[in-house]
Every structure is written in C-alpha cells, then in structure tokens.
Amino acid sequence: MNVERGVRLIAGVMVLLSLVFAYYFSLNWLWLTAFVGLNLLQSAFTNWCPGMKFLRMMGLKDAS
C-alpha cells in the first residue's frame, strides 16, 4: 500500500464511521463527513493532506 491509497482508505473509513455515528447517536457527526470531504477536495488541488505525514511516519511510500 502507498500513501495515496492509505489516504483514500482512511477517508472512506472516517466517512462510513461518521454516518453510522450520525444514525445511532447524533446528527452532529455529519460535520466529520463534511470535514473529510473538504479535506479531500483541497488535497486534490494541493496534493497535500494531514494524513499523508502520518502515513509516511508509519513507513508507507509515495506512489511512483
């Protein structure tokens, strides 16, 4: 797995978790979904995401 795939994996998990939490606990969890979506949008233009640094620290490599 590389950094780019890791970012998509984390984003997908966060969106699904926030939807489950919004259904069972509080609709305020949808703010997490919005944050993840905005973060993915800005990373499409800047090619940078806070999760990328974390994944690199875990040893994942960038896509070649």
mmCIF file as Biopython writes it, N, C-alpha, C and O atoms, coordinates in Angstrom:
data_model
#
loop_
_atom_site.group_PDB
_atom_site.id
_atom_site.type_symbol
_atom_site.label_atom_id
_atom_site.label_alt_id
_atom_site.label_comp_id
_atom_site.label_asym_id
_atom_site.label_entity_id
_atom_site.label_seq_id
_atom_site.pdbx_PDB_ins_code
_atom_site.Cartn_x
_atom_site.Cartn_y
_atom_site.Cartn_z
_atom_site.occupancy
_atom_site.B_iso_or_equiv
_atom_site.auth_seq_id
_atom_site.auth_asym_id
_atom_site.pdbx_PDB_model_num
ATOM 1   N N  . MET A ? 1  ? 0.865   -1.178 0.000   1.0 0.0 1  A 1 
ATOM 2   C CA . MET A ? 1  ? 0.000   0.000  0.000   1.0 0.0 1  A 1 
ATOM 3   C C  . MET A ? 1  ? 0.902   1.229  0.000   1.0 0.0 1  A 1 
ATOM 4   O O  . MET A ? 1  ? 1.965   1.233  0.620   1.0 0.0 1  A 1 
ATOM 5   N N  . ASN A ? 2  ? 0.465   2.267  -0.701  1.0 0.0 2  A 1 
ATOM 6   C CA . ASN A ? 2  ? 1.215   3.514  -0.708  1.0 0.0 2  A 1 
ATOM 7   C C  . ASN A ? 2  ? 0.408   4.606  0.007   1.0 0.0 2  A 1 
ATOM 8   O O  . ASN A ? 2  ? -0.722  4.387  0.443   1.0 0.0 2  A 1 
ATOM 9   N N  . VAL A ? 3  ? 1.023   5.778  0.111   1.0 0.0 3  A 1 
ATOM 10  C CA . VAL A ? 3  ? 0.420   6.878  0.866   1.0 0.0 3  A 1 
ATOM 11  C C  . VAL A ? 3  ? -0.926  7.285  0.274   1.0 0.0 3  A 1 
ATOM 12  O O  . VAL A ? 3  ? -1.890  7.501  1.008   1.0 0.0 3  A 1 
ATOM 13  N N  . GLU A ? 4  ? -0.992  7.389  -1.051  1.0 0.0 4  A 1 
ATOM 14  C CA . GLU A ? 4  ? -2.219  7.846  -1.687  1.0 0.0 4  A 1 
ATOM 15  C C  . GLU A ? 4  ? -3.381  6.888  -1.432  1.0 0.0 4  A 1 
ATOM 16  O O  . GLU A ? 4  ? -4.505  7.320  -1.175  1.0 0.0 4  A 1 
ATOM 17  N N  . ARG A ? 5  ? -3.108  5.607  -1.503  1.0 0.0 5  A 1 
ATOM 18  C CA . ARG A ? 5  ? -4.163  4.628  -1.221  1.0 0.0 5  A 1 
ATOM 19  C C  . ARG A ? 5  ? -4.536  4.646  0.255   1.0 0.0 5  A 1 
ATOM 20  O O  . ARG A ? 5  ? -5.699  4.454  0.607   1.0 0.0 5  A 1 
ATOM 21  N N  . GLY A ? 6  ? -3.558  4.874  1.110   1.0 0.0 6  A 1 
ATOM 22  C CA . GLY A ? 6  ? -3.824  4.967  2.547   1.0 0.0 6  A 1 
ATOM 23  C C  . GLY A ? 6  ? -4.729  6.132  2.888   1.0 0.0 6  A 1 
ATOM 24  O O  . GLY A ? 6  ? -5.614  6.008  3.734   1.0 0.0 6  A 1 
ATOM 25  N N  . VAL A ? 7  ? -4.513  7.270  2.233   1.0 0.0 7  A 1 
ATOM 26  C CA . VAL A ? 7  ? -5.358  8.444  2.466   1.0 0.0 7  A 1 
ATOM 27  C C  . VAL A ? 7  ? -6.796  8.134  2.075   1.0 0.0 7  A 1 
ATOM 28  O O  . VAL A ? 7  ? -7.728  8.468  2.806   1.0 0.0 7  A 1 
ATOM 29  N N  . ARG A ? 8  ? -6.975  7.499  0.926   1.0 0.0 8  A 1 
ATOM 30  C CA . ARG A ? 8  ? -8.336  7.151  0.490   1.0 0.0 8  A 1 
ATOM 31  C C  . ARG A ? 8  ? -8.971  6.143  1.437   1.0 0.0 8  A 1 
ATOM 32  O O  . ARG A ? 8  ? -10.169 6.219  1.709   1.0 0.0 8  A 1 
ATOM 33  N N  . LEU A ? 9  ? -8.179  5.197  1.943   1.0 0.0 9  A 1 
ATOM 34  C CA . LEU A ? 9  ? -8.703  4.214  2.890   1.0 0.0 9  A 1 
ATOM 35  C C  . LEU A ? 9  ? -9.169  4.889  4.175   1.0 0.0 9  A 1 
ATOM 36  O O  . LEU A ? 9  ? -10.271 4.626  4.656   1.0 0.0 9  A 1 
ATOM 37  N N  . ILE A ? 10 ? -8.338  5.748  4.721   1.0 0.0 10 A 1 
ATOM 38  C CA . ILE A ? 10 ? -8.693  6.450  5.959   1.0 0.0 10 A 1 
ATOM 39  C C  . ILE A ? 10 ? -9.917  7.331  5.746   1.0 0.0 10 A 1 
ATOM 40  O O  . ILE A ? 10 ? -10.811 7.363  6.591   1.0 0.0 10 A 1 
ATOM 41  N N  . ALA A ? 11 ? -9.965  8.049  4.623   1.0 0.0 11 A 1 
ATOM 42  C CA . ALA A ? 11 ? -11.110 8.917  4.347   1.0 0.0 11 A 1 
ATOM 43  C C  . ALA A ? 11 ? -12.395 8.109  4.233   1.0 0.0 11 A 1 
ATOM 44  O O  . ALA A ? 11 ? -13.427 8.509  4.772   1.0 0.0 11 A 1 
ATOM 45  N N  . GLY A ? 12 ? -12.344 6.990  3.544   1.0 0.0 12 A 1 
ATOM 46  C CA . GLY A ? 12 ? -13.534 6.152  3.408   1.0 0.0 12 A 1 
ATOM 47  C C  . GLY A ? 12 ? -14.012 5.606  4.733   1.0 0.0 12 A 1 
ATOM 48  O O  . GLY A ? 12 ? -15.213 5.580  5.005   1.0 0.0 12 A 1 
ATOM 49  N N  . VAL A ? 13 ? -13.079 5.171  5.560   1.0 0.0 13 A 1 
ATOM 50  C CA . VAL A ? 13 ? -13.446 4.646  6.880   1.0 0.0 13 A 1 
ATOM 51  C C  . VAL A ? 13 ? -14.053 5.754  7.740   1.0 0.0 13 A 1 
ATOM 52  O O  . VAL A ? 13 ? -15.048 5.529  8.429   1.0 0.0 13 A 1 
ATOM 53  N N  . MET A ? 14 ? -13.459 6.947  7.702   1.0 0.0 14 A 1 
ATOM 54  C CA . MET A ? 14 ? -13.980 8.052  8.504   1.0 0.0 14 A 1 
ATOM 55  C C  . MET A ? 14 ? -15.393 8.451  8.063   1.0 0.0 14 A 1 
ATOM 56  O O  . MET A ? 14 ? -16.250 8.727  8.903   1.0 0.0 14 A 1 
ATOM 57  N N  . VAL A ? 15 ? -15.632 8.482  6.763   1.0 0.0 15 A 1 
ATOM 58  C CA . VAL A ? 15 ? -16.969 8.835  6.264   1.0 0.0 15 A 1 
ATOM 59  C C  . VAL A ? 15 ? -17.986 7.795  6.713   1.0 0.0 15 A 1 
ATOM 60  O O  . VAL A ? 15 ? -19.058 8.148  7.205   1.0 0.0 15 A 1 
ATOM 61  N N  . LEU A ? 16 ? -17.662 6.524  6.547   1.0 0.0 16 A 1 
ATOM 62  C CA . LEU A ? 16 ? -18.600 5.472  6.941   1.0 0.0 16 A 1 
ATOM 63  C C  . LEU A ? 16 ? -18.853 5.478  8.445   1.0 0.0 16 A 1 
ATOM 64  O O  . LEU A ? 16 ? -19.993 5.316  8.882   1.0 0.0 16 A 1 
ATOM 65  N N  . LEU A ? 17 ? -17.796 5.663  9.240   1.0 0.0 17 A 1 
ATOM 66  C CA . LEU A ? 17 ? -17.975 5.725  10.694  1.0 0.0 17 A 1 
ATOM 67  C C  . LEU A ? 17 ? -18.838 6.912  11.094  1.0 0.0 17 A 1 
ATOM 68  O O  . LEU A ? 17 ? -19.714 6.783  11.949  1.0 0.0 17 A 1 
ATOM 69  N N  . SER A ? 18 ? -18.598 8.060  10.486  1.0 0.0 18 A 1 
ATOM 70  C CA . SER A ? 18 ? -19.387 9.234  10.857  1.0 0.0 18 A 1 
ATOM 71  C C  . SER A ? 18 ? -20.859 9.051  10.477  1.0 0.0 18 A 1 
ATOM 72  O O  . SER A ? 18 ? -21.743 9.534  11.184  1.0 0.0 18 A 1 
ATOM 73  N N  . LEU A ? 19 ? -21.125 8.366  9.378   1.0 0.0 19 A 1 
ATOM 74  C CA . LEU A ? 19 ? -22.519 8.093  9.017   1.0 0.0 19 A 1 
ATOM 75  C C  . LEU A ? 19 ? -23.184 7.151  10.013  1.0 0.0 19 A 1 
ATOM 76  O O  . LEU A ? 19 ? -24.340 7.353  10.387  1.0 0.0 19 A 1 
ATOM 77  N N  . VAL A ? 20 ? -22.464 6.136  10.437  1.0 0.0 20 A 1 
ATOM 78  C CA . VAL A ? 20 ? -23.006 5.203  11.436  1.0 0.0 20 A 1 
ATOM 79  C C  . VAL A ? 20 ? -23.250 5.933  12.757  1.0 0.0 20 A 1 
ATOM 80  O O  . VAL A ? 20 ? -24.298 5.759  13.379  1.0 0.0 20 A 1 
ATOM 81  N N  . PHE A ? 21 ? -22.276 6.755  13.187  1.0 0.0 21 A 1 
ATOM 82  C CA . PHE A ? 21 ? -22.441 7.501  14.434  1.0 0.0 21 A 1 
ATOM 83  C C  . PHE A ? 21 ? -23.587 8.504  14.341  1.0 0.0 21 A 1 
ATOM 84  O O  . PHE A ? 21 ? -24.312 8.713  15.314  1.0 0.0 21 A 1 
ATOM 85  N N  . ALA A ? 22 ? -23.752 9.123  13.170  1.0 0.0 22 A 1 
ATOM 86  C CA . ALA A ? 22 ? -24.863 10.075 12.994  1.0 0.0 22 A 1 
ATOM 87  C C  . ALA A ? 22 ? -26.200 9.356  13.082  1.0 0.0 22 A 1 
ATOM 88  O O  . ALA A ? 22 ? -27.160 9.897  13.630  1.0 0.0 22 A 1 
ATOM 89  N N  . TYR A ? 23 ? -26.271 8.158  12.553  1.0 0.0 23 A 1 
ATOM 90  C CA . TYR A ? 23 ? -27.522 7.393  12.590  1.0 0.0 23 A 1 
ATOM 91  C C  . TYR A ? 23 ? -27.868 6.965  14.013  1.0 0.0 23 A 1 
ATOM 92  O O  . TYR A ? 23 ? -29.020 7.071  14.434  1.0 0.0 23 A 1 
ATOM 93  N N  . TYR A ? 24 ? -26.865 6.480  14.756  1.0 0.0 24 A 1 
ATOM 94  C CA . TYR A ? 24 ? -27.143 5.915  16.075  1.0 0.0 24 A 1 
ATOM 95  C C  . TYR A ? 24 ? -27.043 6.912  17.228  1.0 0.0 24 A 1 
ATOM 96  O O  . TYR A ? 24 ? -27.696 6.718  18.254  1.0 0.0 24 A 1 
ATOM 97  N N  . PHE A ? 25 ? -26.242 7.977  17.091  1.0 0.0 25 A 1 
ATOM 98  C CA . PHE A ? 25 ? -26.003 8.851  18.237  1.0 0.0 25 A 1 
ATOM 99  C C  . PHE A ? 25 ? -26.477 10.284 18.022  1.0 0.0 25 A 1 
ATOM 100 O O  . PHE A ? 25 ? -27.373 10.750 18.726  1.0 0.0 25 A 1 
ATOM 101 N N  . SER A ? 26 ? -25.887 10.987 17.061  1.0 0.0 26 A 1 
ATOM 102 C CA . SER A ? 26 ? -26.215 12.397 16.876  1.0 0.0 26 A 1 
ATOM 103 C C  . SER A ? 26 ? -25.893 12.818 15.446  1.0 0.0 26 A 1 
ATOM 104 O O  . SER A ? 26 ? -24.895 12.389 14.866  1.0 0.0 26 A 1 
ATOM 105 N N  . LEU A ? 27 ? -26.753 13.663 14.892  1.0 0.0 27 A 1 
ATOM 106 C CA . LEU A ? 27 ? -26.521 14.171 13.548  1.0 0.0 27 A 1 
ATOM 107 C C  . LEU A ? 27 ? -25.302 15.079 13.467  1.0 0.0 27 A 1 
ATOM 108 O O  . LEU A ? 27 ? -24.822 15.376 12.373  1.0 0.0 27 A 1 
ATOM 109 N N  . ASN A ? 28 ? -24.799 15.521 14.611  1.0 0.0 28 A 1 
ATOM 110 C CA . ASN A ? 28 ? -23.599 16.353 14.614  1.0 0.0 28 A 1 
ATOM 111 C C  . ASN A ? 28 ? -22.376 15.612 14.070  1.0 0.0 28 A 1 
ATOM 112 O O  . ASN A ? 28 ? -21.399 16.249 13.678  1.0 0.0 28 A 1 
ATOM 113 N N  . TRP A ? 29 ? -22.415 14.291 14.041  1.0 0.0 29 A 1 
ATOM 114 C CA . TRP A ? 29 ? -21.310 13.525 13.463  1.0 0.0 29 A 1 
ATOM 115 C C  . TRP A ? 29 ? -21.173 13.769 11.960  1.0 0.0 29 A 1 
ATOM 116 O O  . TRP A ? 29 ? -20.131 13.458 11.383  1.0 0.0 29 A 1 
ATOM 117 N N  . LEU A ? 30 ? -22.189 14.309 11.327  1.0 0.0 30 A 1 
ATOM 118 C CA . LEU A ? 30 ? -22.098 14.616 9.899   1.0 0.0 30 A 1 
ATOM 119 C C  . LEU A ? 30 ? -21.096 15.724 9.619   1.0 0.0 30 A 1 
ATOM 120 O O  . LEU A ? 30 ? -20.637 15.873 8.486   1.0 0.0 30 A 1 
ATOM 121 N N  . TRP A ? 31 ? -20.749 16.510 10.647  1.0 0.0 31 A 1 
ATOM 122 C CA . TRP A ? 31 ? -19.694 17.505 10.472  1.0 0.0 31 A 1 
ATOM 123 C C  . TRP A ? 31 ? -18.359 16.837 10.155  1.0 0.0 31 A 1 
ATOM 124 O O  . TRP A ? 31 ? -17.548 17.390 9.413   1.0 0.0 31 A 1 
ATOM 125 N N  . LEU A ? 32 ? -18.132 15.664 10.709  1.0 0.0 32 A 1 
ATOM 126 C CA . LEU A ? 32 ? -16.907 14.924 10.382  1.0 0.0 32 A 1 
ATOM 127 C C  . LEU A ? 32 ? -16.909 14.524 8.914   1.0 0.0 32 A 1 
ATOM 128 O O  . LEU A ? 32 ? -15.871 14.588 8.255   1.0 0.0 32 A 1 
ATOM 129 N N  . THR A ? 33 ? -18.046 14.117 8.399   1.0 0.0 33 A 1 
ATOM 130 C CA . THR A ? 33 ? -18.162 13.777 6.985   1.0 0.0 33 A 1 
ATOM 131 C C  . THR A ? 33 ? -17.841 14.998 6.126   1.0 0.0 33 A 1 
ATOM 132 O O  . THR A ? 33 ? -17.117 14.887 5.136   1.0 0.0 33 A 1 
ATOM 133 N N  . ALA A ? 34 ? -18.371 16.153 6.497   1.0 0.0 34 A 1 
ATOM 134 C CA . ALA A ? 34 ? -18.101 17.386 5.752   1.0 0.0 34 A 1 
ATOM 135 C C  . ALA A ? 34 ? -16.619 17.747 5.810   1.0 0.0 34 A 1 
ATOM 136 O O  . ALA A ? 34 ? -16.044 18.163 4.804   1.0 0.0 34 A 1 
ATOM 137 N N  . PHE A ? 35 ? -16.000 17.594 6.971   1.0 0.0 35 A 1 
ATOM 138 C CA . PHE A ? 35 ? -14.574 17.892 7.116   1.0 0.0 35 A 1 
ATOM 139 C C  . PHE A ? 35 ? -13.730 16.990 6.230   1.0 0.0 35 A 1 
ATOM 140 O O  . PHE A ? 35 ? -12.805 17.460 5.568   1.0 0.0 35 A 1 
ATOM 141 N N  . VAL A ? 36 ? -14.037 15.703 6.211   1.0 0.0 36 A 1 
ATOM 142 C CA . VAL A ? 36 ? -13.291 14.763 5.381   1.0 0.0 36 A 1 
ATOM 143 C C  . VAL A ? 36 ? -13.473 15.117 3.907   1.0 0.0 36 A 1 
ATOM 144 O O  . VAL A ? 36 ? -12.508 15.090 3.143   1.0 0.0 36 A 1 
ATOM 145 N N  . GLY A ? 37 ? -14.679 15.443 3.506   1.0 0.0 37 A 1 
ATOM 146 C CA . GLY A ? 37 ? -14.932 15.821 2.118   1.0 0.0 37 A 1 
ATOM 147 C C  . GLY A ? 37 ? -14.175 17.075 1.719   1.0 0.0 37 A 1 
ATOM 148 O O  . GLY A ? 37 ? -13.583 17.123 0.640   1.0 0.0 37 A 1 
ATOM 149 N N  . LEU A ? 38 ? -14.184 18.085 2.570   1.0 0.0 38 A 1 
ATOM 150 C CA . LEU A ? 38 ? -13.436 19.310 2.275   1.0 0.0 38 A 1 
ATOM 151 C C  . LEU A ? 38 ? -11.936 19.062 2.237   1.0 0.0 38 A 1 
ATOM 152 O O  . LEU A ? 38 ? -11.227 19.640 1.414   1.0 0.0 38 A 1 
ATOM 153 N N  . ASN A ? 39 ? -11.457 18.208 3.120   1.0 0.0 39 A 1 
ATOM 154 C CA . ASN A ? 39 ? -10.040 17.872 3.137   1.0 0.0 39 A 1 
ATOM 155 C C  . ASN A ? 39 ? -9.642  17.150 1.852   1.0 0.0 39 A 1 
ATOM 156 O O  . ASN A ? 39 ? -8.576  17.420 1.300   1.0 0.0 39 A 1 
ATOM 157 N N  . LEU A ? 40 ? -10.479 16.242 1.373   1.0 0.0 40 A 1 
ATOM 158 C CA . LEU A ? 40 ? -10.193 15.557 0.113   1.0 0.0 40 A 1 
ATOM 159 C C  . LEU A ? 40 ? -10.223 16.537 -1.052  1.0 0.0 40 A 1 
ATOM 160 O O  . LEU A ? 40 ? -9.419  16.430 -1.978  1.0 0.0 40 A 1 
ATOM 161 N N  . LEU A ? 41 ? -11.139 17.482 -1.008  1.0 0.0 41 A 1 
ATOM 162 C CA . LEU A ? 41 ? -11.229 18.476 -2.071  1.0 0.0 41 A 1 
ATOM 163 C C  . LEU A ? 41 ? -9.965  19.338 -2.128  1.0 0.0 41 A 1 
ATOM 164 O O  . LEU A ? 41 ? -9.401  19.539 -3.204  1.0 0.0 41 A 1 
ATOM 165 N N  . GLN A ? 42 ? -9.524  19.840 -0.992  1.0 0.0 42 A 1 
ATOM 166 C CA . GLN A ? 42 ? -8.318  20.659 -1.001  1.0 0.0 42 A 1 
ATOM 167 C C  . GLN A ? 42 ? -7.095  19.844 -1.359  1.0 0.0 42 A 1 
ATOM 168 O O  . GLN A ? 42 ? -6.181  20.368 -1.995  1.0 0.0 42 A 1 
ATOM 169 N N  . SER A ? 43 ? -7.044  18.574 -0.971  1.0 0.0 43 A 1 
ATOM 170 C CA . SER A ? 43 ? -5.879  17.751 -1.308  1.0 0.0 43 A 1 
ATOM 171 C C  . SER A ? 43 ? -5.815  17.444 -2.803  1.0 0.0 43 A 1 
ATOM 172 O O  . SER A ? 43 ? -4.739  17.163 -3.330  1.0 0.0 43 A 1 
ATOM 173 N N  . ALA A ? 44 ? -6.950  17.495 -3.486  1.0 0.0 44 A 1 
ATOM 174 C CA . ALA A ? 44 ? -6.945  17.303 -4.933  1.0 0.0 44 A 1 
ATOM 175 C C  . ALA A ? 44 ? -6.216  18.449 -5.627  1.0 0.0 44 A 1 
ATOM 176 O O  . ALA A ? 44 ? -5.602  18.249 -6.676  1.0 0.0 44 A 1 
ATOM 177 N N  . PHE A ? 45 ? -6.280  19.648 -5.048  1.0 0.0 45 A 1 
ATOM 178 C CA . PHE A ? 45 ? -5.627  20.808 -5.649  1.0 0.0 45 A 1 
ATOM 179 C C  . PHE A ? 45 ? -4.203  21.012 -5.144  1.0 0.0 45 A 1 
ATOM 180 O O  . PHE A ? 45 ? -3.341  21.479 -5.889  1.0 0.0 45 A 1 
ATOM 181 N N  . THR A ? 46 ? -3.952  20.664 -3.885  1.0 0.0 46 A 1 
ATOM 182 C CA . THR A ? 46 ? -2.639  20.942 -3.297  1.0 0.0 46 A 1 
ATOM 183 C C  . THR A ? 46 ? -1.738  19.716 -3.237  1.0 0.0 46 A 1 
ATOM 184 O O  . THR A ? 46 ? -0.534  19.850 -3.017  1.0 0.0 46 A 1 
ATOM 185 N N  . ASN A ? 47 ? -2.298  18.524 -3.428  1.0 0.0 47 A 1 
ATOM 186 C CA . ASN A ? 47 ? -1.562  17.263 -3.289  1.0 0.0 47 A 1 
ATOM 187 C C  . ASN A ? 47 ? -0.958  17.126 -1.900  1.0 0.0 47 A 1 
ATOM 188 O O  . ASN A ? 47 ? 0.122   16.556 -1.744  1.0 0.0 47 A 1 
ATOM 189 N N  . TRP A ? 48 ? -1.646  17.643 -0.894  1.0 0.0 48 A 1 
ATOM 190 C CA . TRP A ? 48 ? -1.201  17.524 0.487   1.0 0.0 48 A 1 
ATOM 191 C C  . TRP A ? 48 ? -2.411  17.306 1.378   1.0 0.0 48 A 1 
ATOM 192 O O  . TRP A ? 48 ? -3.468  17.908 1.192   1.0 0.0 48 A 1 
ATOM 193 N N  . CYS A ? 49 ? -2.223  16.432 2.346   1.0 0.0 49 A 1 
ATOM 194 C CA . CYS A ? 49 ? -3.270  16.124 3.314   1.0 0.0 49 A 1 
ATOM 195 C C  . CYS A ? 49 ? -2.581  15.840 4.649   1.0 0.0 49 A 1 
ATOM 196 O O  . CYS A ? 49 ? -1.508  15.237 4.650   1.0 0.0 49 A 1 
ATOM 197 N N  . PRO A ? 50 ? -3.150  16.246 5.776   1.0 0.0 50 A 1 
ATOM 198 C CA . PRO A ? 50 ? -2.509  15.980 7.072   1.0 0.0 50 A 1 
ATOM 199 C C  . PRO A ? 50 ? -2.237  14.493 7.299   1.0 0.0 50 A 1 
ATOM 200 O O  . PRO A ? 50 ? -1.256  14.130 7.948   1.0 0.0 50 A 1 
ATOM 201 N N  . GLY A ? 51 ? -3.100  13.642 6.769   1.0 0.0 51 A 1 
ATOM 202 C CA . GLY A ? 51 ? -2.907  12.200 6.951   1.0 0.0 51 A 1 
ATOM 203 C C  . GLY A ? 51 ? -1.689  11.661 6.227   1.0 0.0 51 A 1 
ATOM 204 O O  . GLY A ? 51 ? -1.163  10.612 6.598   1.0 0.0 51 A 1 
ATOM 205 N N  . MET A ? 52 ? -1.229  12.366 5.196   1.0 0.0 52 A 1 
ATOM 206 C CA . MET A ? 52 ? -0.070  11.895 4.435   1.0 0.0 52 A 1 
ATOM 207 C C  . MET A ? 52 ? 1.185   11.860 5.306   1.0 0.0 52 A 1 
ATOM 208 O O  . MET A ? 52 ? 1.978   10.923 5.218   1.0 0.0 52 A 1 
ATOM 209 N N  . LYS A ? 53 ? 1.362   12.870 6.135   1.0 0.0 53 A 1 
ATOM 210 C CA . LYS A ? 53 ? 2.529   12.910 7.025   1.0 0.0 53 A 1 
ATOM 211 C C  . LYS A ? 53 ? 2.491   11.728 7.994   1.0 0.0 53 A 1 
ATOM 212 O O  . LYS A ? 53 ? 3.507   11.073 8.226   1.0 0.0 53 A 1 
ATOM 213 N N  . PHE A ? 54 ? 1.321   11.467 8.549   1.0 0.0 54 A 1 
ATOM 214 C CA . PHE A ? 54 ? 1.158   10.352 9.482   1.0 0.0 54 A 1 
ATOM 215 C C  . PHE A ? 54 ? 1.465   9.015  8.800   1.0 0.0 54 A 1 
ATOM 216 O O  . PHE A ? 54 ? 2.151   8.167  9.372   1.0 0.0 54 A 1 
ATOM 217 N N  . LEU A ? 55 ? 0.960   8.832  7.587   1.0 0.0 55 A 1 
ATOM 218 C CA . LEU A ? 55 ? 1.191   7.580  6.871   1.0 0.0 55 A 1 
ATOM 219 C C  . LEU A ? 55 ? 2.655   7.400  6.495   1.0 0.0 55 A 1 
ATOM 220 O O  . LEU A ? 55 ? 3.170   6.282  6.517   1.0 0.0 55 A 1 
ATOM 221 N N  . ARG A ? 56 ? 3.329   8.497  6.150   1.0 0.0 56 A 1 
ATOM 222 C CA . ARG A ? 56 ? 4.763   8.413  5.859   1.0 0.0 56 A 1 
ATOM 223 C C  . ARG A ? 56 ? 5.546   8.049  7.118   1.0 0.0 56 A 1 
ATOM 224 O O  . ARG A ? 56 ? 6.525   7.306  7.051   1.0 0.0 56 A 1 
ATOM 225 N N  . MET A ? 57 ? 5.115   8.571  8.257   1.0 0.0 57 A 1 
ATOM 226 C CA . MET A ? 57 ? 5.784   8.226  9.519   1.0 0.0 57 A 1 
ATOM 227 C C  . MET A ? 57 ? 5.603   6.744  9.835   1.0 0.0 57 A 1 
ATOM 228 O O  . MET A ? 57 ? 6.451   6.137  10.488  1.0 0.0 57 A 1 
ATOM 229 N N  . MET A ? 58 ? 4.491   6.159  9.369   1.0 0.0 58 A 1 
ATOM 230 C CA . MET A ? 58 ? 4.247   4.729  9.578   1.0 0.0 58 A 1 
ATOM 231 C C  . MET A ? 58 ? 5.015   3.859  8.599   1.0 0.0 58 A 1 
ATOM 232 O O  . MET A ? 58 ? 4.994   2.633  8.707   1.0 0.0 58 A 1 
ATOM 233 N N  . GLY A ? 59 ? 5.702   4.493  7.632   1.0 0.0 59 A 1 
ATOM 234 C CA . GLY A ? 59 ? 6.537   3.732  6.720   1.0 0.0 59 A 1 
ATOM 235 C C  . GLY A ? 59 ? 5.992   3.518  5.328   1.0 0.0 59 A 1 
ATOM 236 O O  . GLY A ? 59 ? 6.614   2.827  4.522   1.0 0.0 59 A 1 
ATOM 237 N N  . LEU A ? 60 ? 4.838   4.098  5.027   1.0 0.0 60 A 1 
ATOM 238 C CA . LEU A ? 60 ? 4.297   3.953  3.671   1.0 0.0 60 A 1 
ATOM 239 C C  . LEU A ? 60 ? 5.061   4.848  2.714   1.0 0.0 60 A 1 
ATOM 240 O O  . LEU A ? 60 ? 5.500   5.938  3.078   1.0 0.0 60 A 1 
ATOM 241 N N  . LYS A ? 61 ? 5.211   4.383  1.507   1.0 0.0 61 A 1 
ATOM 242 C CA . LYS A ? 61 ? 5.943   5.103  0.465   1.0 0.0 61 A 1 
ATOM 243 C C  . LYS A ? 61 ? 4.975   5.844  -0.439  1.0 0.0 61 A 1 
ATOM 244 O O  . LYS A ? 61 ? 3.807   5.474  -0.556  1.0 0.0 61 A 1 
ATOM 245 N N  . ASP A ? 62 ? 5.473   6.893  -1.077  1.0 0.0 62 A 1 
ATOM 246 C CA . ASP A ? 62 ? 4.680   7.612  -2.074  1.0 0.0 62 A 1 
ATOM 247 C C  . ASP A ? 62 ? 4.562   6.761  -3.331  1.0 0.0 62 A 1 
ATOM 248 O O  . ASP A ? 62 ? 5.418   5.922  -3.612  1.0 0.0 62 A 1 
ATOM 249 N N  . ALA A ? 63 ? 3.492   6.988  -4.079  1.0 0.0 63 A 1 
ATOM 250 C CA . ALA A ? 63 ? 3.305   6.294  -5.357  1.0 0.0 63 A 1 
ATOM 251 C C  . ALA A ? 63 ? 4.326   6.832  -6.359  1.0 0.0 63 A 1 
ATOM 252 O O  . ALA A ? 63 ? 4.609   8.030  -6.389  1.0 0.0 63 A 1 
ATOM 253 N N  . SER A ? 64 ? 4.862   5.952  -7.158  1.0 0.0 64 A 1 
ATOM 254 C CA . SER A ? 64 ? 5.872   6.381  -8.136  1.0 0.0 64 A 1 
ATOM 255 C C  . SER A ? 64 ? 5.258   6.767  -9.437  1.0 0.0 64 A 1 
ATOM 256 O O  . SER A ? 64 ? 5.968   7.150  -10.366 1.0 0.0 64 A 1 
#
